[in-house]
Amino acid sequence: MKKVLIALLLAGFIGSGVFSLVPLTNAQTDGGPPSQCTMSRNTGLTNCPLKGVACPFDSATSPCGICCLMNALYTITDWVFIVTIAIVMLFVILGAFTFVTSAGDPEKTKSGRLYITYAAIGLAIGLLARAVPGIVRMVIGVQG
């Protein structure tokens, strides 16, 4: 059981490392600081460009720093949610399989229930990841 948990944690760390390599903004190729970001989603903030539109940092009409920050935050929390749900599904399947194949063995039955309990905790953490952008919007005082 410990080997399975270690393997799942290792796969999660490797997966999250791979996802962090995905660029969140379009940086300049000359090595300088980025001059704009392209919105990959609608953030719901007023004065922010819509999905697919570039937001230049020197624009006086839109707060592109906040828009790009929220865009990146939404992207990160979306990936965290997807990975968490995938791991939750694996734990539910593993717990159900352990529970069904326990053949009345109290130790295996307890193990299956623990897997499903851990999956429920993981689901709660995944749902909290979806709430992070709203909390950040509240903390920095940005209206939708």
Secondary structure, 3 states (H helix, E strand, C coil): CHHHHHHHHHHHHHHHHHHCCCCCCCCCCCCCCCCEEECCCCCCCCCCCCCCCEEECCCCCCCHHHHHHHHHHHHHHHHHHHHHHHHHHHHHHHHHHHHHCCCCCHHHHHHHHHHHHHHHHHHHHHHHHHHHHHHHHHHHCCCC
